[in-house]
Amino acid sequence: MCGIAGIVGNNLVAGAGLPDGMRSMLTALRHRGPDGEGVEYDSNAIFGHRRLSIIDLDGGRQPLVNADKSIWLVCNGEIYNYKELRADLEARGHRFLTHSDCEVIIGL
């Protein structure tokens, strides 16, 4: 099972890098996701993810973002019908950046 962490507030990441609180959370979650770590942030939110790779072993790093980076997603789970959902979304013009099953959530 993956590990998910988040911090929401104002002026979170000012030139000093990742806040100690997020680093501590991701370190504590290492056992939940030994296959990788990802972080996305702006000045108002930080999302962290420790990954247990099952689908899209090379490209499914999270947090996932959409093409214009207006949506971020951290997810722990498996979308069983993601292939059908993906095909439908692609037919409607949605652009995917990975082959992760969880990325279909962004397009729904």
A tleap script that builds the chain and sets N, CA, C and O, in Angstrom:
source leaprc.protein.ff14SB
mol = sequence {
  NMET CYS GLY ILE ALA GLY ILE VAL GLY ASN
  ASN LEU VAL ALA GLY ALA GLY LEU PRO ASP
  GLY MET ARG SER MET LEU THR ALA LEU ARG
  HIE ARG GLY PRO ASP GLY GLU GLY VAL GLU
  TYR ASP SER ASN ALA ILE PHE GLY HIE ARG
  ARG LEU SER ILE ILE ASP LEU ASP GLY GLY
  ARG GLN PRO LEU VAL ASN ALA ASP LYS SER
  ILE TRP LEU VAL CYS ASN GLY GLU ILE TYR
  ASN TYR LYS GLU LEU ARG ALA ASP LEU GLU
  ALA ARG GLY HIE ARG PHE LEU THR HIE SER
  ASP CYS GLU VAL ILE ILE GLY CLEU
}
set mol.1.N position { 0.837 -1.167 0.000 }
set mol.1.CA position { 0.000 0.000 0.000 }
set mol.1.C position { 0.887 1.237 0.000 }
set mol.1.O position { 1.832 1.323 0.784 }
set mol.2.N position { 0.597 2.173 -0.854 }
set mol.2.CA position { 1.369 3.408 -0.971 }
set mol.2.C position { 1.155 4.305 0.245 }
set mol.2.O position { 0.243 4.095 1.044 }
set mol.3.N position { 2.017 5.302 0.360 }
set mol.3.CA position { 1.879 6.297 1.412 }
set mol.3.C position { 1.609 7.660 0.806 }
set mol.3.O position { 2.225 8.032 -0.193 }
set mol.4.N position { 0.692 8.407 1.402 }
set mol.4.CA position { 0.295 9.717 0.894 }
set mol.4.C position { 0.450 10.735 2.023 }
set mol.4.O position { 0.082 10.468 3.167 }
set mol.5.N position { 1.005 11.920 1.683 }
set mol.5.CA position { 1.177 12.982 2.668 }
set mol.5.C position { 0.822 14.315 2.031 }
set mol.5.O position { 0.953 14.481 0.818 }
set mol.6.N position { 0.375 15.263 2.838 }
set mol.6.CA position { 0.045 16.573 2.302 }
set mol.6.C position { 0.110 17.655 3.356 }
set mol.6.O position { -0.112 17.405 4.540 }
set mol.7.N position { 0.415 18.855 2.914 }
set mol.7.CA position { 0.408 20.047 3.759 }
set mol.7.C position { -0.252 21.150 2.938 }
set mol.7.O position { 0.084 21.343 1.770 }
set mol.8.N position { -1.180 21.867 3.543 }
set mol.8.CA position { -1.841 22.989 2.883 }
set mol.8.C position { -1.661 24.218 3.763 }
set mol.8.O position { -1.849 24.150 4.978 }
set mol.9.N position { -1.302 25.326 3.158 }
set mol.9.CA position { -1.108 26.566 3.906 }
set mol.9.C position { -0.603 27.651 2.981 }
set mol.9.O position { -0.663 27.508 1.760 }
set mol.10.N position { -0.111 28.724 3.548 }
set mol.10.CA position { 0.411 29.835 2.757 }
set mol.10.C position { 1.931 29.871 2.813 }
set mol.10.O position { 2.528 29.606 3.856 }
set mol.11.N position { 2.550 30.197 1.691 }
set mol.11.CA position { 4.004 30.380 1.614 }
set mol.11.C position { 4.772 29.178 2.150 }
set mol.11.O position { 5.673 29.323 2.976 }
set mol.12.N position { 4.407 27.994 1.672 }
set mol.12.CA position { 5.011 26.766 2.175 }
set mol.12.C position { 6.425 26.544 1.684 }
set mol.12.O position { 7.288 26.127 2.457 }
set mol.13.N position { 6.677 26.813 0.427 }
set mol.13.CA position { 7.979 26.500 -0.149 }
set mol.13.C position { 8.577 27.783 -0.695 }
set mol.13.O position { 8.412 28.110 -1.870 }
set mol.14.N position { 9.265 28.498 0.160 }
set mol.14.CA position { 9.935 29.738 -0.286 }
set mol.14.C position { 11.364 29.358 -0.580 }
set mol.14.O position { 11.809 28.782 0.413 }
set mol.15.N position { 12.097 29.427 -1.360 }
set mol.15.CA position { 13.454 29.095 -1.742 }
set mol.15.C position { 14.220 28.146 -0.842 }
set mol.15.O position { 15.349 27.783 -1.171 }
set mol.16.N position { 13.648 27.726 0.289 }
set mol.16.CA position { 14.393 26.886 1.223 }
set mol.16.C position { 14.265 25.404 0.922 }
set mol.16.O position { 14.858 24.587 1.626 }
set mol.17.N position { 13.524 25.039 -0.085 }
set mol.17.CA position { 13.349 23.628 -0.398 }
set mol.17.C position { 12.183 23.020 0.360 }
set mol.17.O position { 11.330 23.734 0.886 }
set mol.18.N position { 12.154 21.714 0.410 }
set mol.18.CA position { 11.058 20.978 1.025 }
set mol.18.C position { 11.040 21.192 2.537 }
set mol.18.O position { 12.064 21.008 3.195 }
set mol.19.N position { 9.891 21.580 3.099 }
set mol.19.CA position { 9.818 21.777 4.550 }
set mol.19.C position { 10.122 20.499 5.317 }
set mol.19.O position { 9.871 19.393 4.838 }
set mol.20.N position { 10.667 20.670 6.515 }
set mol.20.CA position { 11.024 19.520 7.355 }
set mol.20.C position { 9.830 18.620 7.637 }
set mol.20.O position { 9.974 17.401 7.723 }
set mol.21.N position { 8.639 19.225 7.781 }
set mol.21.CA position { 7.453 18.417 8.056 }
set mol.21.C position { 7.152 17.421 6.951 }
set mol.21.O position { 6.816 16.272 7.237 }
set mol.22.N position { 7.263 17.836 5.697 }
set mol.22.CA position { 7.011 16.920 4.582 }
set mol.22.C position { 8.106 15.869 4.503 }
set mol.22.O position { 7.817 14.692 4.289 }
set mol.23.N position { 9.339 16.268 4.671 }
set mol.23.CA position { 10.445 15.305 4.646 }
set mol.23.C position { 10.227 14.247 5.722 }
set mol.23.O position { 10.429 13.059 5.470 }
set mol.24.N position { 9.814 14.669 6.926 }
set mol.24.CA position { 9.577 13.727 8.027 }
set mol.24.C position { 8.441 12.761 7.702 }
set mol.24.O position { 8.538 11.565 7.977 }
set mol.25.N position { 7.353 13.289 7.109 }
set mol.25.CA position { 6.230 12.419 6.759 }
set mol.25.C position { 6.638 11.378 5.725 }
set mol.25.O position { 6.306 10.201 5.865 }
set mol.26.N position { 7.345 11.798 4.701 }
set mol.26.CA position { 7.747 10.862 3.649 }
set mol.26.C position { 8.729 9.822 4.174 }
set mol.26.O position { 8.690 8.665 3.758 }
set mol.27.N position { 9.604 10.226 5.080 }
set mol.27.CA position { 10.530 9.272 5.691 }
set mol.27.C position { 9.756 8.251 6.516 }
set mol.27.O position { 10.050 7.057 6.460 }
set mol.28.N position { 8.768 8.713 7.284 }
set mol.28.CA position { 7.952 7.814 8.105 }
set mol.28.C position { 7.130 6.847 7.253 }
set mol.28.O position { 6.808 5.748 7.704 }
set mol.29.N position { 6.786 7.246 6.023 }
set mol.29.CA position { 5.972 6.412 5.135 }
set mol.29.C position { 6.794 5.505 4.226 }
set mol.29.O position { 6.226 4.778 3.411 }
set mol.30.N position { 8.092 5.532 4.346 }
set mol.30.CA position { 8.961 4.764 3.435 }
set mol.30.C position { 8.560 3.291 3.360 }
set mol.30.O position { 8.576 2.706 2.277 }
set mol.31.N position { 8.208 2.700 4.465 }
set mol.31.CA position { 7.822 1.279 4.468 }
set mol.31.C position { 6.545 1.027 3.674 }
set mol.31.O position { 6.301 -0.104 3.256 }
set mol.32.N position { 5.723 2.055 3.457 }
set mol.32.CA position { 4.472 1.923 2.710 }
set mol.32.C position { 4.694 1.969 1.204 }
set mol.32.O position { 3.866 1.487 0.432 }
set mol.33.N position { 5.823 2.555 0.790 }
set mol.33.CA position { 6.096 2.689 -0.633 }
set mol.33.C position { 7.592 2.671 -0.886 }
set mol.33.O position { 8.207 3.724 -1.050 }
set mol.34.N position { 8.179 1.492 -0.918 }
set mol.34.CA position { 9.629 1.389 -1.059 }
set mol.34.C position { 10.157 1.621 -2.474 }
set mol.34.O position { 11.370 1.690 -2.669 }
set mol.35.N position { 9.263 1.744 -3.472 }
set mol.35.CA position { 9.708 1.806 -4.866 }
set mol.35.C position { 9.937 3.215 -5.389 }
set mol.35.O position { 10.355 3.375 -6.536 }
set mol.36.N position { 9.682 4.223 -4.601 }
set mol.36.CA position { 9.937 5.567 -5.079 }
set mol.36.C position { 9.226 6.612 -4.252 }
set mol.36.O position { 8.390 6.314 -3.399 }
set mol.37.N position { 9.592 7.849 -4.538 }
set mol.37.CA position { 9.026 8.979 -3.820 }
set mol.37.C position { 8.802 10.117 -4.796 }
set mol.37.O position { 9.615 10.341 -5.693 }
set mol.38.N position { 7.713 10.832 -4.626 }
set mol.38.CA position { 7.441 11.980 -5.470 }
set mol.38.C position { 6.821 13.099 -4.670 }
set mol.38.O position { 6.129 12.865 -3.679 }
set mol.39.N position { 7.077 14.331 -5.112 }
set mol.39.CA position { 6.531 15.512 -4.450 }
set mol.39.C position { 6.147 16.525 -5.523 }
set mol.39.O position { 6.887 16.727 -6.486 }
set mol.40.N position { 4.999 17.156 -5.356 }
set mol.40.CA position { 4.585 18.301 -6.172 }
set mol.40.C position { 4.204 19.398 -5.200 }
set mol.40.O position { 3.601 19.127 -4.161 }
set mol.41.N position { 4.550 20.641 -5.526 }
set mol.41.CA position { 4.206 21.717 -4.609 }
set mol.41.C position { 4.157 23.061 -5.317 }
set mol.41.O position { 4.731 23.267 -6.386 }
set mol.42.N position { 3.443 23.959 -4.663 }
set mol.42.CA position { 3.489 25.377 -4.990 }
set mol.42.C position { 3.477 26.106 -3.654 }
set mol.42.O position { 3.704 25.478 -2.620 }
set mol.43.N position { 3.224 27.385 -3.640 }
set mol.43.CA position { 3.302 28.126 -2.388 }
set mol.43.C position { 2.142 27.840 -1.433 }
set mol.43.O position { 2.179 28.272 -0.281 }
set mol.44.N position { 1.109 27.118 -1.890 }
set mol.44.CA position { -0.071 26.866 -1.054 }
set mol.44.C position { -0.315 25.408 -0.688 }
set mol.44.O position { -1.132 25.130 0.189 }
set mol.45.N position { 0.365 24.477 -1.331 }
set mol.45.CA position { 0.128 23.064 -1.043 }
set mol.45.C position { 1.335 22.231 -1.429 }
set mol.45.O position { 2.059 22.549 -2.372 }
set mol.46.N position { 1.534 21.161 -0.679 }
set mol.46.CA position { 2.573 20.182 -0.986 }
set mol.46.C position { 1.919 18.814 -0.897 }
set mol.46.O position { 1.275 18.501 0.104 }
set mol.47.N position { 2.073 18.003 -1.921 }
set mol.47.CA position { 1.606 16.627 -1.905 }
set mol.47.C position { 2.805 15.711 -2.071 }
set mol.47.O position { 3.636 15.902 -2.958 }
set mol.48.N position { 2.877 14.717 -1.201 }
set mol.48.CA position { 3.954 13.743 -1.274 }
set mol.48.C position { 3.394 12.346 -1.417 }
set mol.48.O position { 2.263 12.070 -1.017 }
set mol.49.N position { 4.200 11.465 -1.994 }
set mol.49.CA position { 3.748 10.106 -2.265 }
set mol.49.C position { 4.921 9.156 -2.170 }
set mol.49.O position { 5.980 9.407 -2.745 }
set mol.50.N position { 4.736 8.062 -1.443 }
set mol.50.CA position { 5.688 6.951 -1.423 }
set mol.50.C position { 5.044 5.830 -2.225 }
set mol.50.O position { 3.895 5.468 -1.972 }
set mol.51.N position { 5.768 5.282 -3.184 }
set mol.51.CA position { 5.174 4.403 -4.182 }
set mol.51.C position { 5.506 2.935 -3.985 }
set mol.51.O position { 6.651 2.554 -3.744 }
set mol.52.N position { 4.457 2.122 -4.098 }
set mol.52.CA position { 4.574 0.682 -4.245 }
set mol.52.C position { 4.153 0.398 -5.677 }
set mol.52.O position { 2.966 0.468 -5.994 }
set mol.53.N position { 5.101 0.079 -6.545 }
set mol.53.CA position { 4.832 -0.055 -7.985 }
set mol.53.C position { 4.081 -1.336 -8.303 }
set mol.53.O position { 4.486 -2.426 -7.900 }
set mol.54.N position { 2.972 -1.187 -9.038 }
set mol.54.CA position { 2.205 -2.340 -9.508 }
set mol.54.C position { 1.929 -2.205 -10.996 }
set mol.54.O position { 2.191 -3.138 -11.755 }
set mol.55.N position { 1.399 -1.051 -11.437 }
set mol.55.CA position { 1.103 -0.791 -12.844 }
set mol.55.C position { 1.955 0.385 -13.295 }
set mol.55.O position { 2.203 1.299 -12.508 }
set mol.56.N position { 2.409 0.384 -14.549 }
set mol.56.CA position { 3.283 1.425 -15.095 }
set mol.56.C position { 4.494 1.595 -14.188 }
set mol.56.O position { 4.706 2.654 -13.596 }
set mol.57.N position { 5.270 0.547 -14.095 }
set mol.57.CA position { 6.394 0.504 -13.169 }
set mol.57.C position { 7.382 1.642 -13.378 }
set mol.57.O position { 7.947 2.150 -12.409 }
set mol.58.N position { 7.601 2.051 -14.625 }
set mol.58.CA position { 8.572 3.104 -14.899 }
set mol.58.C position { 7.972 4.508 -14.912 }
set mol.58.O position { 8.654 5.464 -14.543 }
set mol.59.N position { 6.716 4.654 -15.326 }
set mol.59.CA position { 6.166 5.983 -15.547 }
set mol.59.C position { 5.065 6.422 -14.618 }
set mol.59.O position { 4.523 7.511 -14.807 }
set mol.60.N position { 4.706 5.644 -13.635 }
set mol.60.CA position { 3.569 5.977 -12.793 }
set mol.60.C position { 3.904 6.741 -11.531 }
set mol.60.O position { 3.163 6.682 -10.549 }
set mol.61.N position { 5.007 7.453 -11.549 }
set mol.61.CA position { 5.416 8.234 -10.376 }
set mol.61.C position { 4.307 9.207 -9.994 }
set mol.61.O position { 3.704 9.839 -10.862 }
set mol.62.N position { 4.045 9.324 -8.719 }
set mol.62.CA position { 3.052 10.270 -8.225 }
set mol.62.C position { 3.750 11.304 -7.363 }
set mol.62.O position { 4.876 11.069 -6.924 }
set mol.63.N position { 3.135 12.412 -7.114 }
set mol.63.CA position { 1.838 12.858 -7.552 }
set mol.63.C position { 1.766 12.987 -9.069 }
set mol.63.O position { 2.733 13.378 -9.724 }
set mol.64.N position { 0.603 12.650 -9.608 }
set mol.64.CA position { 0.331 12.798 -11.036 }
set mol.64.C position { -0.226 14.194 -11.272 }
set mol.64.O position { -0.906 14.754 -10.412 }
set mol.65.N position { 0.062 14.743 -12.426 }
set mol.65.CA position { -0.477 16.060 -12.794 }
set mol.65.C position { -1.051 15.978 -14.191 }
set mol.65.O position { -0.658 15.123 -14.985 }
set mol.66.N position { -1.992 16.878 -14.494 }
set mol.66.CA position { -2.499 16.946 -15.861 }
set mol.66.C position { -1.538 17.788 -16.703 }
set mol.66.O position { -0.563 18.332 -16.183 }
set mol.67.N position { -1.813 17.890 -17.979 }
set mol.67.CA position { -0.883 18.538 -18.909 }
set mol.67.C position { -0.587 19.987 -18.557 }
set mol.67.O position { 0.542 20.441 -18.741 }
set mol.68.N position { -1.579 20.729 -18.052 }
set mol.68.CA position { -1.310 22.139 -17.728 }
set mol.68.C position { -1.018 22.359 -16.237 }
set mol.68.O position { -0.949 23.499 -15.776 }
set mol.69.N position { -0.849 21.270 -15.494 }
set mol.69.CA position { -0.511 21.297 -14.070 }
set mol.69.C position { -1.543 22.023 -13.206 }
set mol.69.O position { -1.210 22.572 -12.155 }
set mol.70.N position { -2.795 22.019 -13.657 }
set mol.70.CA position { -3.861 22.626 -12.864 }
set mol.70.C position { -4.527 21.617 -11.926 }
set mol.70.O position { -5.273 22.002 -11.025 }
set mol.71.N position { -4.255 20.326 -12.138 }
set mol.71.CA position { -4.803 19.273 -11.279 }
set mol.71.C position { -3.648 18.387 -10.830 }
set mol.71.O position { -2.837 17.944 -11.643 }
set mol.72.N position { -3.587 18.139 -9.545 }
set mol.72.CA position { -2.617 17.202 -8.978 }
set mol.72.C position { -3.394 16.041 -8.370 }
set mol.72.O position { -4.510 16.221 -7.882 }
set mol.73.N position { -2.810 14.870 -8.400 }
set mol.73.CA position { -3.485 13.694 -7.854 }
set mol.73.C position { -2.490 12.807 -7.133 }
set mol.73.O position { -1.428 12.484 -7.665 }
set mol.74.N position { -2.841 12.416 -5.924 }
set mol.74.CA position { -2.169 11.324 -5.234 }
set mol.74.C position { -3.240 10.280 -4.976 }
set mol.74.O position { -4.356 10.607 -4.572 }
set mol.75.N position { -2.903 9.052 -5.207 }
set mol.75.CA position { -3.905 7.993 -5.147 }
set mol.75.C position { -3.278 6.709 -4.649 }
set mol.75.O position { -2.162 6.359 -5.034 }
set mol.76.N position { -3.987 6.024 -3.808 }
set mol.76.CA position { -3.601 4.686 -3.409 }
set mol.76.C position { -4.754 3.772 -3.786 }
set mol.76.O position { -5.827 3.824 -3.185 }
set mol.77.N position { -4.528 2.960 -4.759 }
set mol.77.CA position { -5.573 2.055 -5.194 }
set mol.77.C position { -5.281 1.554 -6.582 }
set mol.77.O position { -4.268 1.904 -7.186 }
set mol.78.N position { -6.165 0.741 -7.077 }
set mol.78.CA position { -6.038 0.215 -8.430 }
set mol.78.C position { -7.366 0.400 -9.138 }
set mol.78.O position { -8.412 -0.002 -8.628 }
set mol.79.N position { -7.323 1.009 -10.311 }
set mol.79.CA position { -8.526 1.241 -11.100 }
set mol.79.C position { -8.652 0.060 -12.059 }
set mol.79.O position { -7.941 -0.011 -13.062 }
set mol.80.N position { -9.546 -0.854 -11.752 }
set mol.80.CA position { -9.629 -2.103 -12.511 }
set mol.80.C position { -10.061 -1.907 -13.958 }
set mol.80.O position { -9.608 -2.648 -14.831 }
set mol.81.N position { -10.919 -0.938 -14.238 }
set mol.81.CA position { -11.396 -0.721 -15.603 }
set mol.81.C position { -10.700 0.475 -16.253 }
set mol.81.O position { -11.283 1.148 -17.103 }
set mol.82.N position { -9.457 0.739 -15.854 }
set mol.82.CA position { -8.764 1.926 -16.360 }
set mol.82.C position { -8.522 1.873 -17.860 }
set mol.82.O position { -8.487 2.920 -18.507 }
set mol.83.N position { -8.356 0.698 -18.425 }
set mol.83.CA position { -8.118 0.621 -19.873 }
set mol.83.C position { -9.331 1.112 -20.655 }
set mol.83.O position { -9.185 1.846 -21.633 }
set mol.84.N position { -10.517 0.715 -20.233 }
set mol.84.CA position { -11.735 1.167 -20.893 }
set mol.84.C position { -11.949 2.672 -20.669 }
set mol.84.O position { -12.295 3.403 -21.598 }
set mol.85.N position { -11.738 3.121 -19.428 }
set mol.85.CA position { -11.878 4.548 -19.128 }
set mol.85.C position { -10.884 5.374 -19.930 }
set mol.85.O position { -11.230 6.429 -20.462 }
set mol.86.N position { -9.653 4.896 -20.014 }
set mol.86.CA position { -8.619 5.611 -20.756 }
set mol.86.C position { -8.987 5.726 -22.228 }
set mol.86.O position { -8.864 6.799 -22.818 }
set mol.87.N position { -9.437 4.627 -22.821 }
set mol.87.CA position { -9.812 4.642 -24.242 }
set mol.87.C position { -10.938 5.640 -24.493 }
set mol.87.O position { -10.909 6.371 -25.483 }
set mol.88.N position { -11.930 5.674 -23.604 }
set mol.88.CA position { -13.040 6.611 -23.744 }
set mol.88.C position { -12.552 8.061 -23.615 }
set mol.88.O position { -12.949 8.921 -24.401 }
set mol.89.N position { -11.711 8.324 -22.645 }
set mol.89.CA position { -11.189 9.680 -22.444 }
set mol.89.C position { -10.312 10.115 -23.621 }
set mol.89.O position { -10.393 11.261 -24.062 }
set mol.90.N position { -9.482 9.214 -24.126 }
set mol.90.CA position { -8.639 9.548 -25.283 }
set mol.90.C position { -9.499 9.847 -26.507 }
set mol.90.O position { -9.187 10.750 -27.284 }
set mol.91.N position { -10.578 9.093 -26.678 }
set mol.91.CA position { -11.482 9.341 -27.804 }
set mol.91.C position { -12.131 10.716 -27.711 }
set mol.91.O position { -12.519 11.298 -28.724 }
set mol.92.N position { -12.248 11.237 -26.479 }
set mol.92.CA position { -12.813 12.564 -26.279 }
set mol.92.C position { -11.749 13.654 -26.221 }
set mol.92.O position { -12.048 14.810 -25.922 }
set mol.93.N position { -10.491 13.273 -26.513 }
set mol.93.CA position { -9.425 14.263 -26.619 }
set mol.93.C position { -8.551 14.451 -25.404 }
set mol.93.O position { -7.677 15.318 -25.412 }
set mol.94.N position { -8.756 13.663 -24.347 }
set mol.94.CA position { -7.912 13.821 -23.160 }
set mol.94.C position { -6.499 13.322 -23.465 }
set mol.94.O position { -6.321 12.282 -24.098 }
set mol.95.N position { -5.522 14.059 -23.018 }
set mol.95.CA position { -4.115 13.704 -23.225 }
set mol.95.C position { -3.534 13.152 -21.923 }
set mol.95.O position { -3.605 13.801 -20.879 }
set mol.96.N position { -2.966 11.962 -21.992 }
set mol.96.CA position { -2.351 11.326 -20.832 }
set mol.96.C position { -0.843 11.521 -20.875 }
set mol.96.O position { -0.241 11.571 -21.947 }
set mol.97.N position { -0.240 11.631 -19.695 }
set mol.97.CA position { 1.200 11.820 -19.596 }
set mol.97.C position { 1.926 10.553 -19.157 }
set mol.97.O position { 3.143 10.451 -19.308 }
set mol.98.N position { 1.172 9.569 -18.606 }
set mol.98.CA position { 1.770 8.311 -18.157 }
set mol.98.C position { 0.873 7.162 -18.620 }
set mol.98.O position { -0.092 7.363 -19.358 }
set mol.99.N position { 1.211 5.973 -18.175 }
set mol.99.CA position { 0.367 4.800 -18.415 }
set mol.99.C position { -0.231 4.301 -17.109 }
set mol.99.O position { -0.711 3.170 -17.035 }
set mol.100.N position { -0.203 5.133 -16.088 }
set mol.100.CA position { -0.723 4.776 -14.774 }
set mol.100.C position { -2.235 4.612 -14.811 }
set mol.100.O position { -2.938 5.394 -15.451 }
set mol.101.N position { -2.726 3.596 -14.126 }
set mol.101.CA position { -4.171 3.412 -14.016 }
set mol.101.C position { -4.821 4.581 -13.289 }
set mol.101.O position { -5.938 4.976 -13.627 }
set mol.102.N position { -4.140 5.136 -12.301 }
set mol.102.CA position { -4.722 6.229 -11.492 }
set mol.102.C position { -4.877 7.524 -12.287 }
set mol.102.O position { -5.703 8.361 -11.921 }
set mol.103.N position { -4.123 7.713 -13.343 }
set mol.103.CA position { -4.217 8.954 -14.104 }
set mol.103.C position { -5.580 9.163 -14.737 }
set mol.103.O position { -5.947 10.300 -15.034 }
set mol.104.N position { -6.341 8.093 -14.952 }
set mol.104.CA position { -7.672 8.278 -15.542 }
set mol.104.C position { -8.567 9.123 -14.638 }
set mol.104.O position { -9.496 9.765 -15.128 }
set mol.105.N position { -8.313 9.137 -13.353 }
set mol.105.CA position { -9.119 9.925 -12.417 }
set mol.105.C position { -9.072 11.397 -12.800 }
set mol.105.O position { -10.081 12.095 -12.696 }
set mol.106.N position { -7.925 11.873 -13.237 }
set mol.106.CA position { -7.767 13.281 -13.611 }
set mol.106.C position { -8.704 13.645 -14.755 }
set mol.106.O position { -9.234 14.755 -14.791 }
set mol.107.N position { -8.909 12.731 -15.680 }
set mol.107.CA position { -9.729 13.017 -16.849 }
set mol.107.C position { -11.220 12.857 -16.648 }
set mol.107.O position { -12.007 13.249 -17.509 }
set mol.108.N position { -11.617 12.292 -15.532 }
set mol.108.CA position { -13.048 12.046 -15.300 }
set mol.108.C position { -13.763 13.286 -14.805 }
set mol.108.O position { -14.969 13.248 -14.563 }
savepdb mol mol.pdb
quit
